[in-house]
Amino acid sequence: MANSTPLIQVKNLDLHFGAFHALKNVSVDFHAGELIGLVGDNGAGKTTLIRVLCGIYAPTSGGVFFDGNKVEKFHPKLAIDQGIETIQQSVGLCDNLSIARNFYLGREPVKRVLGIPFLDMGKMREKSTRVIRQFGLRANVSADDEVERLSGGERQSVKIGRAVEFKNRVVIMDEPTNHLSVREREHVNELAVQLKEQGLLVIYITHDIFQVHRLADRIVIMENGEKVADATTDSMTAEELEEVIRQGGRVVEKREAV
Ligand SMILES: Nc1ncnc2c1ncn2[C@@H]1O[C@H](COP(=O)(O)OP(=O)(O)OP(=O)(O)O)[C@@H](O)[C@H]1O
C-alpha cells in the first residue's frame, strides 16, 4: 500500500480564513481500501481539511492530488467528480420522502410513456429494496416508507448503501454514530469496515479515539490546524493516541505510517 499512488494526497496544505490560520502545513496520504480515523478536539481543523478535499474551500497554498493529479480548481462539484460521499448525522436525507426517493435523490431515473417522461418508480423501488436489505434494515420496512419511520442507524444505512450503489470511491463519515444506540453504532461501524473491504477509502471523523481505533487501519490526529500524529493502529494503542490528544500533540514520537 505504501508504494501505490495514494487515492488522495494532501501536500503542505495551508489555509487562512482572513487572519486565522486554520490549516498549517498539513500533509497526509489516503489510500483506497483504507479506513482512516481522523481525530482531534473541537476546532482542530478536521472539517476544514475535509471541506478542502470536497472542493468547498480552496487552500491558500499547498496541493491536493487525486490519483496523482493535482487539483487545479476547487469547487463544490469536485466531490461529485472524484466520487466522494459525505455521511453526516443530521443531513443528507429528506424526512418526508420515501426511502426509494431518497436513495435516488438528484439522480432520479426517468422512463418515457408515449414520449412523456415519468419517474421510474419501479426501478427506484426495486434497487433501493435490494440495497436496504443488504445494509440491514428491518424486514417490515419497505422502500415506499417515508424516511421519518427509520431509526438513526437505519438512516445512516440508507446513506451508506447509496454511497456504495452509486460507485463512490471515498466515503467520509462525520461523527456517524452520534446519538445512536449501542447496537446501531455497532451496525454502522460494521458497515464502515465493509466499505473499506470493498476497496473504498473511508475517512471516519470522530472525537472517540477508542471507538475508531478498533476499526481503523490508521489514525490521523489534528490539533490547532496541524497534523500531530499519523500512525497505524498496530503501531500505537488507543491509550497512547489519546495521550497525544490530551497533550495537544506535544508528546510521543510520531510514527509515520506510510
Ligand atoms: N468559514 C470559516 N471562517 C472562519 N473560521 C472558520 C471557518 N470554518 C472553520 N473556521 C475555524 O477553523 C477552525 C477549525 O474548524 P473545524 O470546523 O475544521 O474544526 P473541527 O476539527 O472539525 O472541529 P469539530 O470537532 O468541533 O467539528 C475553528 O477554529 C473554526 O472556528
The ligand as an SDF file (V2000), in Angstrom:
LIG
                    3D

 31 33  0  0  0  0  0  0  0  0999 V2000
  -15.5450   29.6110    7.2170 N   0  0  0  0  0  0  0  0  0  0  0  0
  -14.7890   29.8520    8.2920 C   0  0  0  0  0  0  0  0  0  0  0  0
  -14.3930   31.1120    8.5870 N   0  0  0  0  0  0  0  0  0  0  0  0
  -13.6040   31.3740    9.6600 C   0  0  0  0  0  0  0  0  0  0  0  0
  -13.1530   30.4160   10.5180 N   0  0  0  0  0  0  0  0  0  0  0  0
  -13.5310   29.1540   10.2710 C   0  0  0  0  0  0  0  0  0  0  0  0
  -14.3590   28.8000    9.1570 C   0  0  0  0  0  0  0  0  0  0  0  0
  -14.5500   27.4480    9.1690 N   0  0  0  0  0  0  0  0  0  0  0  0
  -13.8780   26.9880   10.2560 C   0  0  0  0  0  0  0  0  0  0  0  0
  -13.2610   28.0040   10.9060 N   0  0  0  0  0  0  0  0  0  0  0  0
  -12.4250   27.8890   12.1020 C   0  0  0  0  0  0  0  0  0  0  0  0
  -11.4040   26.9410   11.8110 O   0  0  0  0  0  0  0  0  0  0  0  0
  -11.1240   26.1680   12.9760 C   0  0  0  0  0  0  0  0  0  0  0  0
  -11.2310   24.6960   12.6220 C   0  0  0  0  0  0  0  0  0  0  0  0
  -12.6150   24.3820   12.4710 O   0  0  0  0  0  0  0  0  0  0  0  0
  -13.1070   22.9280   12.0410 P   0  0  0  0  0  0  0  0  0  0  0  0
  -14.5800   23.0080   11.8800 O   0  0  0  0  0  0  0  0  0  0  0  0
  -12.3070   22.4560   10.8860 O   0  0  0  0  0  0  0  0  0  0  0  0
  -12.7340   22.0580   13.3230 O   0  0  0  0  0  0  0  0  0  0  0  0
  -13.1100   20.5450   13.6470 P   0  0  0  0  0  0  0  0  0  0  0  0
  -11.8320   19.8560   13.9740 O   0  0  0  0  0  0  0  0  0  0  0  0
  -13.9210   19.9670   12.5570 O   0  0  0  0  0  0  0  0  0  0  0  0
  -13.9680   20.7220   14.9650 O   0  0  0  0  0  0  0  0  0  0  0  0
  -15.2970   19.9840   15.4890 P   0  0  0  0  0  0  0  0  0  0  0  0
  -14.8530   18.6650   16.0120 O   0  0  0  0  0  0  0  0  0  0  0  0
  -15.7710   20.8900   16.5640 O   0  0  0  0  0  0  0  0  0  0  0  0
  -16.2410   19.8850   14.3240 O   0  0  0  0  0  0  0  0  0  0  0  0
  -12.0920   26.5990   14.0420 C   0  0  0  0  0  0  0  0  0  0  0  0
  -11.4300   27.5000   14.9130 O   0  0  0  0  0  0  0  0  0  0  0  0
  -13.1860   27.3050   13.2800 C   0  0  0  0  0  0  0  0  0  0  0  0
  -13.7840   28.3210   14.0520 O   0  0  0  0  0  0  0  0  0  0  0  0
  1  2  1  0
  2  3  1  0
  2  7  2  0
  3  4  2  0
  4  5  1  0
  5  6  2  0
  6  7  1  0
  6 10  1  0
  7  8  1  0
  8  9  2  0
  9 10  1  0
 10 11  1  0
 11 12  1  0
 11 30  1  0
 12 13  1  0
 13 14  1  0
 13 28  1  0
 14 15  1  0
 15 16  1  0
 16 17  2  0
 16 18  1  0
 16 19  1  0
 19 20  1  0
 20 21  2  0
 20 22  1  0
 20 23  1  0
 23 24  1  0
 24 25  2  0
 24 26  1  0
 24 27  1  0
 28 29  1  0
 28 30  1  0
 30 31  1  0
M  END
$$$$
